[in-house]
């Protein structure tokens, strides 16, 4: 935790960073506040509301540090700022000498509030970018300072001085001994219970009906396919085509790999190929920014191409899905044909791995509820290969979704594998590794 110097134009006011944050329902605000304060050993807290929830931050500052001071949470002011609260995900990096205040906000909720060194802040920024990529969240980077690297928008500490009275950090209220309200309530019930028993104790309402197995299954199917999962046979070839048209060398930096999710932009990693950091900063097009550079001096990160929108796997298309055995036969049957001559695909670097499918909703033992005649099962798949094998991806069945795809430029050395005539196969070029899920009926 770090407490800043006194704020300008505000007597004894200071910002504090490095709080522990939790979200809880507003109806249980007092009880949850007390519970988290006890868990964290906190003496002070700050709260702000988002809809029906309360976002609370907790800390235990040294009393000598805050004597006569008014503390305000820097992270809470950031989360409620007009430039932050309307975005899906925002990371703000504010450099203060050798410290960097790193605040990560997702849909207005503070996810993390940290005080780091400059090097730690760069690593944390990269980790947040990867986390948002996995969660399909569009990330905006704000900040200021010579050590924070490239940001989408400049955001200085002065932006936190406008809301002067917001995000006040207060002392956690002392808990009232539970015996006092219990004694008062008990005495009132005993005194009036005999005369008002019928009024105060109406018959208990009937217990809510437990949903049947079919109802639980139908609800889970709706929830699963509401996520809008892109079809692998459409998105995977499109990503290969898009990345294949990108520049391989920019300012003395060569494309090494790209990691793509299902929404937003791919994340590219470049490797030094004779250029310098300044060379890349000068010639990189706007579409590749923001840039960030690794501490090893050999790698740089950039924004890749936008992920195209394609049709989704839908449960209404169950009639076109192959069975689990049919899927295995279609994907893993050697030989397959790409040209007039059949060949073993594994010998050309195209491999398919299927995890066994599991029920979308397991049937409880001993249940007597009826169940659908056919139920959906879900499994995971991984396919690796070369870019020229994208026609195989385009032939994947419509029951396969794509979660992530990594595309890498490999410049290996001969001798990785032996051909039948005793020579060597050089597996150079653009390689891909695609992962996702498949859905079949039992």
C-alpha positions as CSV (number, residue, x, y, z in Angstrom):
1,X,0.0,0.0,0.0
2,X,1.2,3.5,-0.8
3,X,-0.1,6.9,0.4
4,X,0.7,9.8,-1.8
5,X,1.9,13.3,-0.8
6,X,-0.8,15.8,0.0
7,X,-3.0,16.8,-3.0
8,X,-2.9,20.3,-4.3
9,X,-5.8,22.6,-3.4
10,X,-7.1,20.0,-0.9
11,X,-6.0,20.5,2.7
12,X,-4.7,17.3,4.3
13,X,-6.1,15.2,1.4
14,X,-4.1,12.2,0.1
15,X,-4.6,9.3,-2.4
16,X,-4.0,5.7,-1.3
17,X,-3.3,2.8,-3.6
18,X,-2.9,-0.9,-3.0
19,X,-6.3,-1.8,-1.4
20,X,-7.9,-5.3,-1.4
21,X,-11.2,-5.2,-3.4
22,X,-14.3,-7.3,-3.3
23,X,-17.9,-7.1,-4.6
24,X,-21.0,-7.9,-2.6
25,X,-24.8,-7.3,-2.7
26,X,-26.0,-4.0,-1.4
27,X,-28.7,-5.7,0.7
28,X,-26.0,-7.5,2.7
29,X,-23.6,-4.5,2.7
30,X,-23.0,-4.2,6.4
31,X,-22.5,-7.9,7.1
32,X,-20.2,-8.4,4.0
33,X,-18.2,-5.3,4.9
34,X,-17.6,-6.6,8.4
35,X,-16.7,-10.1,7.1
36,X,-14.1,-8.8,4.5
37,X,-12.7,-6.4,7.0
38,X,-12.1,-9.2,9.4
39,X,-10.6,-11.4,6.7
40,X,-8.1,-8.8,5.6
41,X,-7.4,-7.4,9.1
42,X,-8.5,-4.0,7.7
43,X,-9.2,-0.9,9.8
44,X,-10.4,1.3,6.9
45,X,-12.6,0.8,3.9
46,X,-14.1,2.6,0.9
47,X,-17.2,1.7,-1.1
48,X,-19.0,2.7,-4.3
49,X,-22.1,1.2,-6.0
50,X,-22.6,-0.4,-9.4
51,X,-26.2,-1.3,-9.9
52,X,-27.4,-3.6,-7.1
53,X,-23.8,-4.4,-6.0
54,X,-21.3,-2.6,-3.8
55,X,-17.6,-2.6,-4.6
56,X,-15.5,-2.4,-1.5
57,X,-11.8,-1.7,-0.9
58,X,-10.1,-2.6,2.4
59,X,-6.7,-1.5,4.0
60,X,-5.0,-1.1,7.3
61,X,-2.8,2.0,7.1
62,X,-0.4,2.9,9.9
63,X,-2.0,5.4,12.2
64,X,1.2,7.5,12.3
65,X,1.0,7.9,8.5
66,X,-2.6,9.1,8.4
67,X,-2.7,11.3,11.5
68,X,-4.8,14.4,10.5
69,X,-5.0,13.2,6.9
70,X,-8.1,12.6,4.7
71,X,-7.6,9.5,2.6
72,X,-9.2,8.9,-0.8
73,X,-8.9,5.8,-2.9
74,X,-7.1,6.4,-6.2
75,X,-8.5,3.1,-7.7
76,X,-12.1,4.0,-6.8
77,X,-11.7,7.4,-8.5
78,X,-10.3,5.8,-11.5
79,X,-13.1,3.2,-11.8
80,X,-15.7,6.0,-11.6
81,X,-14.0,8.3,-14.0
82,X,-16.0,9.1,-17.2
83,X,-13.1,7.8,-19.4
84,X,-13.0,4.5,-17.6
85,X,-16.5,3.4,-16.4
86,X,-18.0,3.1,-19.9
87,X,-15.3,0.6,-21.2
88,X,-15.2,-3.2,-21.0
89,X,-11.7,-3.4,-19.5
90,X,-9.2,-0.7,-18.7
91,X,-5.7,-0.8,-17.1
92,X,-4.3,2.5,-15.8
93,X,-0.6,2.9,-15.1
94,X,0.4,6.0,-13.2
95,X,4.2,6.4,-12.6
96,X,5.2,8.2,-9.4
97,X,9.1,8.3,-9.4
98,X,10.2,4.7,-9.1
99,X,6.7,3.4,-8.3
100,X,3.9,2.6,-10.8
101,X,0.3,2.5,-9.6
102,X,-1.4,-0.2,-11.7
103,X,-5.2,-0.3,-11.5
104,X,-7.2,-2.9,-13.5
105,X,-10.9,-2.2,-14.0
106,X,-13.4,-4.5,-15.7
107,X,-16.9,-3.0,-16.4
108,X,-16.5,-0.5,-13.6
109,X,-15.3,-3.0,-11.0
110,X,-11.8,-2.8,-9.6
111,X,-10.1,-6.1,-10.3
112,X,-6.7,-5.2,-8.9
113,X,-5.0,-2.2,-7.2
114,X,-1.3,-2.5,-7.0
115,X,1.9,-0.5,-6.3
116,X,4.8,-2.0,-8.3
117,X,8.2,-1.2,-9.6
118,X,8.6,-0.1,-13.3
119,X,9.7,-3.6,-14.4
120,X,7.0,-5.3,-12.4
121,X,4.4,-3.0,-13.9
122,X,5.5,-3.9,-17.5
123,X,5.1,-7.6,-16.6
124,X,1.8,-7.0,-15.0
125,X,0.6,-5.1,-18.0
126,X,1.4,-8.0,-20.3
127,X,-0.3,-10.4,-18.0
128,X,-3.5,-8.3,-18.0
129,X,-3.4,-8.1,-21.8
130,X,-3.2,-11.9,-22.0
131,X,-6.0,-12.3,-19.5
132,X,-8.3,-10.0,-21.5
133,X,-7.4,-11.9,-24.6
134,X,-8.5,-15.2,-23.0
135,X,-11.7,-13.5,-21.7
136,X,-12.5,-11.8,-25.0
137,X,-12.4,-8.4,-23.4
138,X,-11.5,-5.3,-25.3
139,X,-8.7,-3.7,-23.3
140,X,-7.9,0.0,-23.2
141,X,-4.5,1.1,-21.7
142,X,-4.4,4.5,-20.1
143,X,-1.5,6.1,-18.2
144,X,1.4,8.4,-18.0
145,X,5.1,8.3,-17.1
146,X,8.4,7.5,-19.0
147,X,8.5,3.9,-17.7
148,X,5.0,2.7,-18.5
149,X,5.6,2.2,-22.2
150,X,3.0,2.8,-25.0
151,X,-0.6,3.5,-24.0
152,X,-3.8,3.9,-25.9
153,X,-4.6,7.2,-24.3
154,X,-2.7,9.6,-22.0
155,X,-4.1,9.7,-18.4
156,X,-2.4,11.7,-15.8
157,X,-2.7,11.8,-12.0
158,X,-4.4,15.3,-12.4
159,X,-7.5,13.5,-13.7
160,X,-8.1,12.2,-10.2
161,X,-8.3,15.7,-8.6
162,X,-11.6,16.7,-10.1
163,X,-13.9,14.5,-7.9
164,X,-12.6,16.0,-4.7
165,X,-15.1,14.4,-2.2
166,X,-15.6,11.0,-3.9
167,X,-14.0,7.7,-2.8
168,X,-13.4,8.8,0.8
169,X,-11.6,6.1,2.9
170,X,-13.4,5.7,6.3
171,X,-12.8,3.8,9.4
172,X,-14.5,0.4,9.7
173,X,-17.4,0.8,12.2
174,X,-17.1,-1.1,15.4
175,X,-19.2,-4.2,15.6
176,X,-22.2,-4.2,18.0
177,X,-22.2,-7.2,20.4
178,X,-24.7,-9.7,19.1
179,X,-26.1,-10.4,22.6
180,X,-27.7,-6.9,22.7
181,X,-30.1,-7.2,19.7
182,X,-30.7,-10.8,20.4
183,X,-31.8,-10.1,24.0
184,X,-34.1,-7.2,22.9
185,X,-35.7,-9.3,20.1
186,X,-36.1,-12.3,22.4
187,X,-37.8,-10.3,25.1
188,X,-40.2,-8.7,22.6
189,X,-41.1,-12.1,21.2
190,X,-41.7,-13.6,24.6
191,X,-43.8,-10.7,25.8
192,X,-46.1,-10.5,22.8
193,X,-45.9,-14.0,21.5
194,X,-48.8,-15.6,23.4
195,X,-51.3,-13.0,22.3
196,X,-50.2,-12.4,18.7
197,X,-49.0,-15.9,17.8
198,X,-51.5,-16.3,15.0
199,X,-50.7,-12.9,13.5
200,X,-46.9,-13.0,13.8
201,X,-46.6,-16.7,12.8
202,X,-48.6,-17.3,9.7
203,X,-48.2,-20.7,8.0
204,X,-44.9,-21.1,6.2
205,X,-45.2,-20.8,2.4
206,X,-44.7,-24.0,0.5
207,X,-41.1,-24.8,-0.4
208,X,-40.2,-23.9,-4.0
209,X,-40.4,-26.8,-6.4
210,X,-37.0,-28.3,-7.3
211,X,-36.5,-28.0,-11.1
212,X,-36.6,-31.3,-12.9
213,X,-33.6,-32.8,-14.6
214,X,-35.0,-31.9,-18.0
215,X,-35.5,-28.3,-16.9
216,X,-31.9,-28.1,-15.6
217,X,-30.6,-29.6,-18.8
218,X,-32.6,-27.2,-21.0
219,X,-31.4,-24.2,-19.0
220,X,-27.7,-25.3,-19.2
221,X,-28.0,-25.8,-23.0
222,X,-29.4,-22.2,-23.4
223,X,-26.6,-20.8,-21.2
224,X,-23.9,-22.7,-23.1
225,X,-24.9,-21.7,-26.6
226,X,-25.8,-18.1,-25.6
227,X,-22.0,-17.6,-25.4
228,X,-21.9,-17.3,-29.3
229,X,-19.0,-19.7,-30.0
230,X,-17.6,-19.2,-33.5
231,X,-17.4,-22.2,-35.8
232,X,-13.9,-23.5,-36.2
233,X,-14.3,-24.3,-39.9
234,X,-15.0,-20.6,-40.6
235,X,-12.8,-18.7,-38.2
236,X,-9.6,-20.8,-38.3
237,X,-9.0,-20.5,-42.1
238,X,-10.0,-16.8,-42.0
239,X,-7.4,-16.2,-39.3
240,X,-4.7,-18.0,-41.3
241,X,-5.6,-16.0,-44.4
242,X,-5.6,-12.7,-42.5
243,X,-2.3,-13.3,-40.7
244,X,-0.7,-14.7,-43.9
245,X,-1.3,-11.3,-45.6
246,X,0.4,-9.4,-42.8
247,X,3.9,-8.0,-43.2
248,X,6.6,-10.5,-42.0
249,X,9.4,-8.0,-41.4
250,X,8.8,-4.5,-40.0
251,X,11.6,-2.1,-39.2
252,X,14.2,-4.9,-38.7
253,X,11.8,-7.0,-36.6
254,X,10.4,-10.3,-37.9
255,X,7.0,-11.8,-37.1
256,X,7.4,-14.7,-34.6
257,X,3.9,-15.6,-33.6
258,X,0.3,-14.4,-33.0
259,X,-2.2,-15.5,-30.4
260,X,-5.8,-15.0,-31.4
261,X,-9.0,-15.4,-29.4
262,X,-12.5,-15.1,-30.8
263,X,-13.1,-11.4,-30.5
264,X,-11.2,-8.1,-30.7
265,X,-7.6,-8.3,-32.0
266,X,-4.8,-10.9,-32.2
267,X,-1.7,-10.3,-30.1
268,X,1.5,-10.4,-32.1
269,X,5.1,-11.1,-30.9
270,X,8.0,-9.8,-33.0
271,X,11.6,-10.9,-32.8
272,X,14.6,-8.6,-33.3
273,X,16.1,-9.2,-36.8
274,X,18.6,-6.4,-37.0
275,X,16.4,-3.5,-36.0
276,X,16.2,-1.5,-32.8
277,X,13.3,-0.3,-30.5
278,X,13.4,3.1,-32.1
279,X,13.3,1.6,-35.6
280,X,10.1,-0.3,-34.8
281,X,8.5,2.8,-33.1
282,X,9.1,4.9,-36.2
283,X,7.9,2.6,-38.9
284,X,5.2,0.5,-37.2
285,X,1.8,1.3,-38.7
286,X,-0.9,2.6,-36.5
287,X,-2.7,-0.7,-36.8
288,X,0.1,-2.4,-34.8
289,X,0.0,0.0,-31.9
290,X,0.3,0.1,-28.9
291,X,3.7,-1.5,-28.8
292,X,5.5,-3.0,-25.8
293,X,9.1,-4.2,-25.6
294,X,10.4,-7.2,-23.5
295,X,13.2,-6.8,-21.0
296,X,15.3,-9.3,-22.9
297,X,15.7,-6.8,-25.7
298,X,14.9,-9.4,-28.3
299,X,11.1,-9.4,-28.4
300,X,8.4,-6.9,-28.8
301,X,4.6,-7.1,-28.6
302,X,2.1,-5.5,-31.0
303,X,-1.6,-5.5,-31.8
304,X,-2.4,-7.9,-34.6
305,X,-5.2,-7.9,-37.1
306,X,-8.8,-7.8,-36.1
307,X,-10.5,-11.1,-35.6
308,X,-13.3,-11.5,-38.2
309,X,-16.9,-12.2,-37.3
310,X,-18.3,-15.6,-38.4
311,X,-21.3,-17.8,-37.8
312,X,-21.6,-19.6,-34.4
313,X,-22.2,-23.2,-33.4
314,X,-25.9,-23.4,-32.5
315,X,-27.8,-26.1,-30.7
316,X,-30.6,-25.8,-33.3
317,X,-28.2,-27.4,-35.8
318,X,-27.9,-30.7,-33.8
319,X,-29.4,-32.6,-36.7
320,X,-26.2,-31.9,-38.8
321,X,-23.8,-32.8,-36.0
322,X,-21.8,-36.1,-36.5
323,X,-21.7,-38.6,-33.7
324,X,-18.6,-38.9,-31.6
325,X,-17.4,-41.9,-33.5
326,X,-18.2,-40.1,-36.8
327,X,-16.2,-37.1,-35.7
328,X,-13.2,-39.4,-34.9
329,X,-13.5,-41.1,-38.3
330,X,-13.8,-37.8,-40.2
331,X,-10.7,-36.1,-38.4
332,X,-8.4,-39.0,-37.7
333,X,-8.8,-41.4,-40.6
334,X,-5.6,-41.9,-42.5
335,X,-5.3,-41.5,-45.4
336,X,-7.1,-38.4,-46.5
337,X,-6.9,-36.6,-49.8
338,X,-5.7,-33.1,-50.4
339,X,-4.8,-33.9,-54.0
340,X,-5.0,-36.9,-56.3
341,X,-2.6,-38.9,-54.2
342,X,-3.6,-40.0,-50.6
343,X,-0.9,-39.7,-47.9
344,X,-0.6,-39.9,-44.2
345,X,-1.2,-36.4,-42.8
346,X,0.8,-37.0,-39.7
347,X,4.0,-37.3,-41.8
348,X,3.4,-33.7,-43.0
349,X,3.0,-32.2,-39.5
350,X,-0.9,-32.2,-39.4
351,X,-2.0,-33.8,-36.1
352,X,-5.4,-34.1,-34.5
353,X,-6.0,-34.7,-30.8
354,X,-9.4,-35.3,-29.4
355,X,-10.2,-35.5,-25.7
356,X,-13.1,-37.9,-24.8
357,X,-16.5,-36.2,-24.7
358,X,-18.2,-35.7,-21.3
359,X,-21.9,-35.1,-20.6
360,X,-22.9,-31.4,-20.7
361,X,-25.0,-32.2,-17.5
362,X,-24.2,-35.4,-15.6
363,X,-27.2,-37.6,-14.7
364,X,-27.3,-37.9,-10.8
365,X,-27.2,-41.4,-9.5
366,X,-30.6,-42.8,-8.4
367,X,-32.6,-40.0,-10.2
368,X,-36.1,-41.0,-11.4
369,X,-36.6,-37.9,-13.5
370,X,-37.2,-38.3,-17.2
371,X,-34.5,-37.2,-19.5
372,X,-34.2,-36.2,-23.2
373,X,-33.8,-39.1,-25.7
374,X,-30.6,-37.5,-26.9
375,X,-28.3,-35.3,-24.8
376,X,-25.3,-33.2,-25.7
377,X,-21.8,-34.2,-24.8
378,X,-18.8,-31.9,-25.0
379,X,-15.1,-32.5,-25.5
380,X,-11.9,-30.6,-26.3
381,X,-9.8,-30.8,-29.5
382,X,-6.4,-29.6,-30.6
383,X,-5.2,-29.5,-34.2
384,X,-1.6,-28.5,-35.3
385,X,-0.4,-28.1,-38.9
386,X,0.9,-25.8,-41.6
387,X,-0.8,-22.9,-43.3
388,X,-1.2,-24.7,-46.6
389,X,-3.3,-27.3,-44.8
390,X,-6.1,-24.8,-44.1
391,X,-8.4,-26.6,-46.5
392,X,-8.6,-29.3,-43.9
393,X,-9.7,-26.8,-41.3
394,X,-12.4,-25.6,-43.7
395,X,-13.7,-29.1,-43.9
396,X,-14.2,-29.5,-40.1
397,X,-17.8,-30.4,-39.1
398,X,-20.1,-27.6,-37.9
399,X,-20.2,-28.9,-34.3
400,X,-16.6,-27.7,-33.6
401,X,-15.9,-24.3,-31.9
402,X,-12.6,-22.4,-31.9
403,X,-11.4,-21.0,-28.6
404,X,-7.8,-19.9,-29.4
405,X,-5.4,-20.1,-32.3
406,X,-1.6,-19.6,-32.2
407,X,0.1,-18.9,-35.5
408,X,3.9,-19.0,-35.6
409,X,6.6,-18.5,-38.2
410,X,9.1,-21.3,-37.8
411,X,12.5,-21.1,-39.5
412,X,13.9,-24.5,-38.3
413,X,16.9,-26.4,-39.4
414,X,16.9,-29.5,-41.6
415,X,16.9,-32.9,-39.9
416,X,13.8,-32.6,-37.8
417,X,12.2,-35.6,-39.5
418,X,13.4,-38.2,-42.0
419,X,11.5,-38.9,-45.2
420,X,11.1,-42.4,-46.7
421,X,13.9,-41.9,-49.3
422,X,16.4,-41.2,-46.5
423,X,16.4,-37.4,-46.9
424,X,15.1,-34.8,-44.5
425,X,11.8,-32.9,-44.3
426,X,12.2,-29.2,-43.5
427,X,9.1,-28.1,-41.6
428,X,9.6,-24.4,-42.2
429,X,6.9,-21.9,-42.7
430,X,3.7,-20.8,-41.0
431,X,2.5,-23.3,-38.4
432,X,-0.7,-23.1,-36.5
433,X,-2.1,-24.7,-33.3
434,X,-5.9,-24.4,-32.9
435,X,-7.9,-25.4,-29.8
436,X,-11.6,-25.5,-29.1
437,X,-14.5,-27.7,-28.2
438,X,-16.8,-30.1,-30.0
439,X,-20.4,-31.0,-29.3
440,X,-22.0,-34.4,-30.1
441,X,-25.1,-36.2,-29.2
442,X,-25.1,-39.4,-27.1
